[in-house]
Amino acid sequence: MPADPAAPRHDGHEEHEEPAARPAHPARRDLLRTGLATGAATALGLAAATGPAAAAPNQADQTLTLTGHLPTGSPDFVYLPVEVPDGVREIAVSYSYDKPQVPAGTPGNSCDIGIFDERGTDLGGDGFRGWSGGFRTEFAIARDTATPGYLPGPVNPGTWHIALGPYQVAPQGLDYHVQVTLRFGAPGAEFTPHYPPERARGRGRDWYRGDCHLHTVHSDGRRLPEEVAAGARAAGLDFIVSTDHNTSSSHAVWGPLAGPDLLILPGEEITTRNGHWLALGLEAGRFVDWRYRSRDEEYPRFVRQVHRSGGLVVPAHPYCPYVACQWKFGYEQADAVEVWNGPWTYDDESAVDTWDSRLAVALRGGRSWLPAMGNSDAHSAPQVIGLPHNVVLAEDLTRDAVLDGLRAGRSWLAESVTVRLDFTVTGNGRRAGIGEELTVPADAPLDVRLTVSGVPGGTVRFLTDEGQMHQESLPADGSGTVVWRTTASLAAYVRAEVRHPKADGTPGKGNSMGEDLPWGPMAALTNPIVLRVDER
């Protein structure tokens, strides 16, 4: 969540406090592809009539004006065709739309924008050339360069499409105005991407710290990639994942910013109308489509796309209260879930509670359990890179090793590098750590041990499938060891939380109810240690 109300939203759209208008049925999404919106057909017809078949030497720029009206209930995406002739060096686009006054509690207008080239607008197709949501009012694409969020490359002749995303539509409807300028001339040099390497200088098998949800100017962030990389180093991180909204454009610039001390993985935040998800560790340059809802049954297709490349699928901030942010796709195909997003708030409490409930269900059914993740979702100052982040046990500081550790749940969540912990369960001559299993006789005594530092006056909680089973306060210096005993017959798993004191300075109490939250902000949270009964 944003650190303050002035910070950019985490959904890739312009700020609107009102709820979204009821969307149209998915079958209507392509109805406006040829300019069904009032006024669009006239403008597009003029563009087609005046556009030359081939460029003449020193031909002047040509500007096309596309206008139209979108009523309430318009499709999620409206495609405005533009005929691009031979010889175009650059396509430049600007747009605006009206924002009429609406009654309190009624959504106002909000419209996103992007572009597809002559290869078409098919879902998951090759035609994608960029998206900026509602963060920019203009962009340009050429062979050698493009506005952040957009992909440099050939400007080939054919039918391109401006994609409008009427995110919210007022009762009066939405009037849009799009200007497309075709600039003629010799194409620039071929763009050379600089993708980051998949390996950094690691320490072998060790715990590595990383933030897997970060934004730059390539979507709705205000930080340059250089600033994000510098911020990650300042936060003491070993790796980051770049997750700009609905575009892969930043992948090509991270190469010079990575180094022996910082592994940078390509990724994307896919912002659908039914929730956001992170695609972590994508093949560099790979784009993942977002133009679907849960009812469209397209989500599994893109999950498979990410999994084929070895990447992870992670629902993001599932209880975020912003329009279209709440998660509606289920968790069956996910590899982990982001339960902590930015500074600790009530929606994180809900996410952790849901995750914890699913642990018991999964273990009862003998299924794999879903690991928890925490990320900053930082967009701009004052949002803090690395608040929180993941501390992952990996064989080395490489793409595959880090993703393997996250996938297996060999990780814990920390608010900063100053928080350190070690969490184990020992018994019957065996020992297990975070994300591991311990199989022992049902009544064998098991010692649960947490050693922690960096949380002054904090509260340690041990939780099992029964709920909180032990609570203990840390001393003023924030360092200590807490031990509790259980058995595999009493606990299917055990996990730990470390909380800051409440605002009134009290430690909080887990087994109580009251008017406010029982705990202060989270400082650290572990994935579980699974306890199995030896049936032999």
C-alpha positions as CSV (number, residue, x, y, z in Angstrom):
1,M,0.0,0.0,0.0
2,P,1.2,3.6,-0.6
3,A,3.1,5.1,2.3
4,D,1.1,8.3,2.0
5,P,-2.0,9.5,0.1
6,A,0.1,11.5,-2.4
7,A,2.1,8.5,-3.5
8,P,1.1,6.7,-6.7
9,R,-1.3,3.9,-6.5
10,H,-0.1,0.3,-6.9
11,D,-2.6,-0.6,-9.6
12,G,-1.2,1.1,-12.7
13,H,-4.2,3.3,-13.1
14,E,-5.0,6.9,-12.3
15,E,-6.2,7.7,-8.8
16,H,-10.0,7.4,-8.3
17,E,-11.6,6.8,-4.9
18,E,-14.9,5.8,-6.3
19,P,-15.8,2.2,-7.1
20,A,-15.6,1.1,-10.8
21,A,-18.6,1.1,-13.1
22,R,-20.1,-2.4,-13.8
23,P,-18.1,-3.9,-16.6
24,A,-19.5,-5.2,-19.8
25,H,-19.7,-8.9,-20.6
26,P,-16.4,-10.1,-22.1
27,A,-18.2,-11.0,-25.3
28,R,-18.5,-7.3,-26.0
29,R,-14.8,-6.5,-25.7
30,D,-14.2,-6.5,-29.4
31,L,-17.3,-4.7,-30.5
32,L,-15.5,-1.3,-30.7
33,R,-12.5,-2.6,-32.6
34,T,-13.6,-0.9,-35.8
35,G,-14.9,2.3,-34.3
36,L,-18.4,1.6,-33.1
37,A,-18.0,4.4,-30.6
38,T,-19.7,7.6,-31.7
39,G,-17.4,9.8,-33.8
40,A,-14.6,7.3,-34.0
41,A,-15.6,5.9,-37.4
42,T,-15.5,9.3,-39.0
43,A,-12.1,10.1,-37.7
44,L,-10.7,6.8,-38.7
45,G,-12.2,7.0,-42.1
46,L,-10.5,10.3,-42.7
47,A,-7.2,8.9,-41.5
48,A,-7.4,6.0,-43.9
49,A,-8.4,8.3,-46.8
50,T,-5.6,10.8,-46.2
51,G,-2.8,8.4,-45.3
52,P,-0.4,7.8,-48.3
53,A,0.3,4.3,-49.5
54,A,4.1,5.0,-49.4
55,A,6.3,7.7,-48.1
56,A,7.6,10.4,-50.4
57,P,11.0,11.9,-49.8
58,N,11.0,14.5,-47.0
59,Q,7.3,13.9,-46.4
60,A,5.9,16.1,-43.7
61,D,4.5,14.7,-40.5
62,Q,0.9,13.5,-40.6
63,T,-1.4,13.9,-37.6
64,L,-4.6,11.9,-37.2
65,T,-7.3,12.9,-34.7
66,L,-9.5,10.1,-33.3
67,T,-12.4,11.0,-31.1
68,G,-15.3,9.1,-29.7
69,H,-17.8,8.5,-26.9
70,L,-17.8,5.5,-24.6
71,P,-21.0,4.8,-22.6
72,T,-21.2,3.2,-19.2
73,G,-20.8,-0.5,-19.7
74,S,-18.2,-0.2,-22.5
75,P,-15.9,-3.1,-23.1
76,D,-12.8,-3.4,-21.0
77,F,-10.6,-2.6,-24.0
78,V,-11.4,-0.5,-27.1
79,Y,-9.2,-0.8,-30.1
80,L,-8.8,2.2,-32.5
81,P,-7.2,1.2,-35.9
82,V,-4.6,3.4,-37.5
83,E,-3.3,2.8,-41.0
84,V,0.5,3.2,-41.0
85,P,2.0,3.6,-44.5
86,D,5.6,2.8,-45.6
87,G,8.3,5.1,-44.5
88,V,7.1,6.0,-41.0
89,R,10.1,6.6,-38.7
90,E,8.1,7.2,-35.5
91,I,4.6,7.0,-34.1
92,A,3.8,9.6,-31.5
93,V,0.5,9.4,-29.6
94,S,-1.2,11.7,-27.1
95,Y,-4.6,11.4,-25.5
96,S,-7.1,13.0,-23.2
97,Y,-10.6,12.4,-21.9
98,D,-13.3,14.3,-20.1
99,K,-13.8,14.1,-16.4
100,P,-17.3,15.4,-15.7
101,Q,-18.6,16.0,-12.2
102,V,-20.3,12.9,-10.7
103,P,-22.3,12.5,-7.5
104,A,-20.6,11.3,-4.3
105,G,-20.1,7.6,-4.4
106,T,-20.2,7.4,-8.2
107,P,-17.2,6.5,-10.3
108,G,-15.6,9.2,-12.4
109,N,-13.9,8.6,-15.7
110,S,-10.5,6.8,-15.9
111,C,-9.0,5.5,-19.1
112,D,-5.8,3.7,-19.7
113,I,-3.8,3.6,-23.0
114,G,-1.4,1.4,-24.9
115,I,-0.6,0.3,-28.5
116,F,-0.4,-2.9,-30.7
117,D,1.4,-3.0,-34.0
118,E,0.5,-4.5,-37.4
119,R,0.7,-8.1,-36.0
120,G,-2.7,-7.6,-34.2
121,T,-4.4,-7.4,-30.8
122,D,-4.9,-11.1,-30.2
123,L,-4.6,-12.1,-26.5
124,G,-1.1,-13.2,-25.9
125,G,-0.1,-12.4,-29.5
126,D,3.0,-10.8,-30.9
127,G,1.5,-7.4,-31.6
128,F,2.0,-5.8,-28.1
129,R,4.2,-2.7,-28.3
130,G,3.6,-1.0,-25.0
131,W,1.2,0.1,-22.2
132,S,1.3,3.0,-19.8
133,G,-2.0,2.6,-18.1
134,G,-3.2,6.0,-16.9
135,F,0.3,7.2,-15.9
136,R,1.1,9.0,-19.2
137,T,-0.8,11.2,-21.6
138,E,1.7,10.7,-24.5
139,F,4.2,8.3,-25.8
140,A,6.3,7.6,-28.9
141,I,7.8,4.5,-30.6
142,A,10.6,4.3,-33.1
143,R,13.0,1.6,-34.2
144,D,15.9,2.8,-31.9
145,T,14.0,4.2,-29.0
146,A,10.6,4.4,-27.2
147,T,9.0,6.1,-24.2
148,P,9.4,4.0,-21.1
149,G,6.7,1.3,-21.0
150,Y,6.9,0.9,-24.8
151,L,9.0,-1.4,-26.9
152,P,11.5,0.1,-29.5
153,G,11.5,-1.7,-32.8
154,P,10.4,-1.6,-36.5
155,V,7.6,0.7,-37.4
156,N,6.2,-1.6,-40.1
157,P,3.3,-0.6,-42.4
158,G,-0.1,-2.0,-41.7
159,T,-3.0,-1.5,-39.3
160,W,-1.8,-0.6,-35.8
161,H,-4.3,-0.2,-32.9
162,I,-4.4,2.3,-30.1
163,A,-5.8,0.4,-27.1
164,L,-8.0,2.3,-24.7
165,G,-8.9,0.7,-21.3
166,P,-11.9,2.6,-19.9
167,Y,-11.2,1.6,-16.4
168,Q,-14.1,3.6,-14.9
169,V,-16.9,5.3,-16.9
170,A,-19.1,8.0,-15.4
171,P,-22.9,8.0,-15.9
172,Q,-22.4,10.7,-18.6
173,G,-20.0,8.4,-20.5
174,L,-16.5,9.1,-21.5
175,D,-15.4,11.3,-24.4
176,Y,-11.9,10.6,-25.6
177,H,-9.5,12.5,-27.9
178,V,-6.5,10.7,-29.4
179,Q,-3.9,12.3,-31.6
180,V,-1.6,10.1,-33.6
181,T,1.4,11.7,-35.4
182,L,3.2,9.7,-38.1
183,R,6.8,11.0,-38.5
184,F,8.5,10.0,-41.8
185,G,12.1,9.5,-42.5
186,A,14.9,6.9,-42.4
187,P,14.6,4.5,-39.5
188,G,17.0,4.7,-36.7
189,A,19.6,2.1,-35.8
190,E,18.4,-1.2,-34.5
191,F,17.7,-1.2,-30.8
192,T,20.1,-3.4,-28.7
193,P,18.6,-4.7,-25.4
194,H,20.9,-5.1,-22.4
195,Y,19.3,-7.8,-20.3
196,P,20.7,-8.6,-16.9
197,P,22.7,-11.7,-16.3
198,E,21.1,-14.7,-14.4
199,R,24.0,-15.0,-11.9
200,A,25.7,-12.7,-9.4
201,R,28.6,-13.4,-7.1
202,G,27.0,-15.4,-4.3
203,R,28.2,-17.1,-1.2
204,G,27.2,-20.6,-2.1
205,R,24.3,-22.1,0.0
206,D,23.2,-19.2,2.1
207,W,20.3,-16.8,3.0
208,Y,19.9,-14.1,0.4
209,R,17.7,-11.0,0.7
210,G,15.5,-9.7,-2.1
211,D,12.5,-7.5,-3.0
212,C,10.3,-9.1,-5.7
213,H,7.8,-6.3,-6.4
214,L,9.3,-3.0,-7.6
215,H,8.2,-0.3,-10.1
216,T,10.0,2.2,-12.2
217,V,9.2,4.9,-14.8
218,H,8.5,2.1,-17.2
219,S,5.0,1.9,-15.6
220,D,3.6,4.0,-12.8
221,G,6.7,4.5,-10.7
222,R,8.7,7.7,-10.5
223,R,12.1,6.1,-9.9
224,L,14.5,5.5,-12.8
225,P,15.9,1.9,-12.9
226,E,19.2,3.4,-11.8
227,E,17.5,4.7,-8.7
228,V,15.8,1.4,-7.9
229,A,19.1,-0.5,-8.3
230,A,20.8,2.1,-6.0
231,G,18.0,1.8,-3.5
232,A,18.3,-2.0,-3.4
233,R,22.0,-1.8,-2.7
234,A,21.4,0.8,0.0
235,A,18.8,-1.5,1.6
236,G,21.3,-4.4,1.8
237,L,19.5,-6.6,-0.8
238,D,21.2,-9.3,-2.8
239,F,18.5,-9.5,-5.5
240,I,15.5,-7.7,-6.9
241,V,12.7,-8.5,-9.4
242,S,11.6,-5.8,-11.8
243,T,7.7,-5.9,-12.0
244,D,6.4,-3.0,-14.0
245,H,2.7,-3.1,-14.8
246,N,1.7,-4.9,-18.0
247,T,5.0,-4.4,-19.9
248,S,8.4,-5.9,-20.4
249,S,10.1,-2.7,-21.6
250,S,12.3,-2.3,-18.5
251,H,13.9,-5.8,-19.0
252,A,16.2,-4.4,-21.7
253,V,17.8,-1.7,-19.5
254,W,18.7,-3.6,-16.4
255,G,21.9,-5.2,-17.7
256,P,24.4,-2.4,-16.8
257,L,22.7,-1.9,-13.4
258,A,23.2,-5.5,-12.2
259,G,26.5,-6.6,-10.9
260,P,28.4,-9.1,-8.8
261,D,26.7,-7.7,-5.7
262,L,23.1,-7.5,-7.1
263,L,21.1,-10.0,-9.1
264,I,18.3,-8.4,-11.1
265,L,15.5,-10.7,-12.4
266,P,13.0,-9.7,-15.1
267,G,9.3,-9.9,-14.2
268,E,6.0,-8.2,-14.6
269,E,2.9,-7.2,-12.5
270,I,-0.1,-8.4,-14.5
271,T,-3.0,-6.1,-13.6
272,T,-6.2,-7.7,-14.6
273,R,-9.7,-6.4,-13.7
274,N,-10.0,-9.3,-11.1
275,G,-6.7,-8.9,-9.3
276,H,-3.0,-8.5,-9.8
277,W,-0.3,-11.1,-10.0
278,L,3.5,-11.2,-10.2
279,A,5.3,-13.1,-12.9
280,L,8.8,-13.5,-11.4
281,G,11.9,-14.6,-13.2
282,L,10.5,-14.2,-16.7
283,E,12.5,-14.9,-19.8
284,A,14.1,-11.5,-20.6
285,G,11.9,-9.5,-23.0
286,R,8.8,-11.8,-22.4
287,F,5.5,-10.1,-22.1
288,V,2.5,-11.6,-20.2
289,D,-0.9,-10.4,-21.2
290,W,-3.4,-9.0,-18.7
291,R,-6.6,-8.4,-20.8
292,Y,-8.9,-10.9,-19.1
293,R,-11.1,-11.5,-16.1
294,S,-11.6,-14.6,-14.0
295,R,-14.7,-15.6,-15.9
296,D,-12.8,-15.6,-19.2
297,E,-10.9,-18.7,-18.2
298,E,-7.7,-17.3,-19.7
299,Y,-5.6,-17.0,-16.5
300,P,-4.5,-20.7,-16.6
301,R,-3.1,-20.1,-20.1
302,F,-0.7,-17.4,-18.9
303,V,0.2,-19.3,-15.8
304,R,1.4,-22.1,-18.1
305,Q,3.4,-19.5,-20.1
306,V,5.2,-18.4,-16.9
307,H,5.8,-21.9,-15.7
308,R,7.2,-23.0,-19.0
309,S,10.0,-20.5,-18.6
310,G,10.7,-21.6,-15.0
311,G,9.1,-18.5,-13.5
312,L,6.8,-18.1,-10.5
313,V,3.2,-17.0,-10.3
314,V,2.4,-14.9,-7.2
315,P,-1.0,-13.3,-6.5
316,A,-0.2,-9.8,-5.2
317,H,-1.8,-7.8,-2.3
318,P,-4.9,-10.0,-2.5
319,Y,-7.0,-7.8,-0.1
320,C,-5.9,-4.5,-1.5
321,P,-9.1,-2.3,-1.4
322,Y,-8.4,-0.5,-4.7
323,V,-10.7,-1.2,-7.6
324,A,-9.8,-4.4,-9.5
325,C,-7.0,-5.2,-7.0
326,Q,-8.7,-7.9,-4.9
327,W,-7.8,-11.4,-6.0
328,K,-10.5,-13.5,-7.7
329,F,-8.6,-16.2,-9.5
330,G,-8.0,-18.6,-6.7
331,Y,-4.7,-20.0,-5.5
332,E,-4.6,-23.5,-6.9
333,Q,-2.1,-22.6,-9.7
334,A,0.0,-20.1,-7.7
335,D,3.5,-20.8,-6.6
336,A,3.4,-18.4,-3.6
337,V,1.2,-15.5,-2.4
338,E,2.2,-12.0,-1.4
339,V,0.8,-11.6,2.2
340,W,2.8,-8.5,3.1
341,N,2.9,-5.5,0.8
342,G,4.6,-2.4,1.8
343,P,4.1,-0.8,5.3
344,W,1.9,-3.2,7.4
345,T,-1.8,-2.5,7.2
346,Y,-5.1,-4.2,7.9
347,D,-5.3,-5.9,4.5
348,D,-2.0,-7.6,5.2
349,E,-3.5,-9.0,8.4
350,S,-6.3,-10.4,6.2
351,A,-3.9,-11.9,3.7
352,V,-1.9,-13.7,6.4
353,D,-5.0,-15.1,8.0
354,T,-6.2,-16.5,4.7
355,W,-2.8,-17.9,3.9
356,D,-2.6,-19.5,7.4
357,S,-6.0,-21.1,7.0
358,R,-5.0,-22.6,3.7
359,L,-1.9,-24.2,5.2
360,A,-4.0,-26.5,7.4
361,V,-6.3,-27.4,4.5
362,A,-3.4,-28.3,2.2
363,L,-1.6,-30.4,4.8
364,R,-4.7,-32.3,5.7
365,G,-5.2,-33.2,2.1
366,G,-1.6,-34.2,1.6
367,R,-1.1,-31.4,-0.9
368,S,1.7,-29.0,-1.4
369,W,1.3,-25.8,0.6
370,L,1.6,-22.2,-0.7
371,P,4.6,-20.2,0.6
372,A,4.2,-16.6,1.8
373,M,6.1,-13.7,0.3
374,G,6.6,-10.1,1.3
375,N,7.5,-7.2,-1.0
376,S,7.7,-3.4,-0.9
377,D,5.7,-2.7,-4.1
378,A,7.7,0.6,-4.0
379,H,6.9,3.1,-6.7
380,S,8.5,6.3,-5.5
381,A,9.7,8.2,-2.5
382,P,8.9,8.0,0.4
383,Q,8.1,4.3,-0.3
384,V,11.0,2.3,1.0
385,I,12.7,-0.3,-1.3
386,G,13.0,-3.5,0.8
387,L,10.1,-2.8,3.2
388,P,9.5,-5.7,3.4
389,H,11.6,-8.3,1.6
390,N,12.2,-12.0,1.4
391,V,15.2,-13.8,3.0
392,V,15.6,-17.0,0.9
393,L,17.8,-20.0,1.4
394,A,19.3,-20.6,-2.0
395,E,22.1,-22.8,-3.3
396,D,23.7,-19.7,-4.8
397,L,22.8,-16.2,-6.0
398,T,21.4,-17.3,-9.4
399,R,18.0,-17.0,-11.0
400,D,17.2,-20.6,-10.8
401,A,18.4,-21.1,-7.2
402,V,16.6,-18.0,-5.9
403,L,13.3,-19.1,-7.6
404,D,13.7,-22.6,-6.3
405,G,14.1,-21.4,-2.7
406,L,11.0,-19.2,-3.0
407,R,9.0,-22.0,-4.6
408,A,9.9,-24.4,-1.8
409,G,9.1,-21.9,0.9
410,R,12.6,-21.9,2.3
411,S,12.2,-18.2,3.1
412,W,11.1,-15.7,5.7
413,L,9.9,-12.1,5.5
414,A,11.7,-9.2,7.1
415,E,10.9,-5.5,7.3
416,S,14.6,-4.5,6.9
417,V,18.1,-5.9,6.9
418,T,18.4,-5.1,10.6
419,V,16.0,-7.9,11.4
420,R,17.7,-11.3,11.7
421,L,16.4,-14.6,12.8
422,D,17.0,-18.4,12.9
423,F,14.0,-20.7,13.3
424,T,14.2,-24.5,13.8
425,V,12.4,-27.5,15.3
426,T,14.4,-30.3,16.8
427,G,13.4,-33.7,18.3
428,N,14.0,-37.4,18.1
429,G,17.6,-36.7,16.9
430,R,16.4,-34.7,13.9
431,R,16.2,-31.1,12.9
432,A,14.2,-29.0,10.4
433,G,14.3,-25.4,9.3
434,I,12.0,-23.0,7.5
435,G,10.2,-24.6,4.6
436,E,11.3,-28.1,5.6
437,E,9.5,-31.2,7.0
438,L,10.2,-33.1,10.2
439,T,8.8,-36.7,10.4
440,V,8.9,-38.1,14.0
441,P,6.8,-40.3,16.2
442,A,3.5,-38.8,17.2
443,D,4.5,-38.1,20.8
444,A,8.2,-37.3,20.5
445,P,9.0,-34.0,22.2
446,L,9.9,-31.3,19.7
447,D,11.7,-28.1,20.7
448,V,10.6,-25.0,18.6
449,R,13.4,-22.4,18.8
450,L,13.5,-18.9,17.4
451,T,16.6,-16.6,17.8
452,V,15.9,-13.1,16.7
453,S,17.5,-9.6,16.7
454,G,16.6,-6.2,15.5
455,V,13.1,-5.8,17.0
456,P,13.3,-3.7,20.2
457,G,10.6,-4.7,22.6
458,G,9.1,-7.0,20.1
459,T,6.7,-9.9,20.6
460,V,7.4,-13.4,19.4
461,R,4.4,-15.6,18.4
462,F,4.4,-19.3,17.6
463,L,1.4,-20.4,15.6
464,T,0.2,-23.9,14.6
465,D,-2.9,-25.2,12.9
466,E,-4.7,-24.5,16.2
467,G,-3.7,-20.9,16.2
468,Q,-1.3,-19.0,18.5
469,M,0.2,-21.4,21.0
470,H,3.0,-19.3,22.6
471,Q,3.8,-15.7,23.0
472,E,6.8,-14.1,24.5
473,S,8.3,-10.5,24.7
474,L,11.8,-9.6,23.6
475,P,14.0,-7.4,25.7
476,A,14.5,-3.7,25.0
477,D,17.6,-4.4,22.8
478,G,15.4,-6.5,20.5
479,S,17.5,-9.7,20.7
480,G,16.6,-13.0,22.3
481,T,15.9,-16.7,22.0
482,V,12.4,-18.2,22.5
483,V,11.8,-21.9,23.0
484,W,8.5,-23.8,23.1
485,R,7.8,-27.5,23.2
486,T,5.1,-29.4,21.2
487,T,4.6,-32.8,19.4
488,A,3.7,-33.8,15.9
489,S,0.4,-35.1,17.3
490,L,-0.5,-31.6,18.4
491,A,0.8,-29.5,15.6
492,A,0.7,-30.1,11.8
493,Y,3.0,-27.2,11.3
494,V,4.6,-24.3,13.3
495,R,5.4,-20.9,12.1
496,A,6.7,-17.7,13.8
497,E,5.9,-14.0,13.8
498,V,7.8,-11.2,15.3
499,R,5.7,-8.1,16.0
500,H,6.5,-4.5,17.0
501,P,4.8,-3.2,20.1
502,K,1.4,-1.6,19.6
503,A,1.1,2.2,19.3
504,D,0.5,2.4,23.1
505,G,3.7,0.5,23.8
506,T,2.0,-2.7,25.0
507,P,3.1,-6.0,23.4
508,G,-0.4,-7.1,22.3
509,K,-2.2,-10.3,23.0
510,G,-3.0,-12.9,20.5
511,N,-5.7,-14.9,22.3
512,S,-8.0,-11.9,22.9
513,M,-10.6,-9.8,21.1
514,G,-11.1,-6.1,21.3
515,E,-12.0,-3.0,19.3
516,D,-8.6,-2.6,17.6
517,L,-6.0,-4.9,16.1
518,P,-4.4,-7.1,18.8
519,W,-0.9,-6.6,17.4
520,G,1.6,-3.9,16.3
521,P,3.1,-4.0,12.8
522,M,4.9,-7.1,11.6
523,A,8.7,-7.1,11.8
524,A,9.3,-10.7,10.6
525,L,7.2,-13.7,9.5
526,T,8.4,-17.2,8.6
527,N,7.1,-19.8,6.3
528,P,6.1,-23.0,8.3
529,I,8.1,-26.0,9.4
530,V,5.9,-29.0,8.6
531,L,5.5,-31.7,11.2
532,R,4.6,-35.2,10.1
533,V,3.7,-38.2,12.2
534,D,5.9,-41.3,11.5
535,E,3.3,-44.0,10.9
536,R,5.7,-46.9,11.0
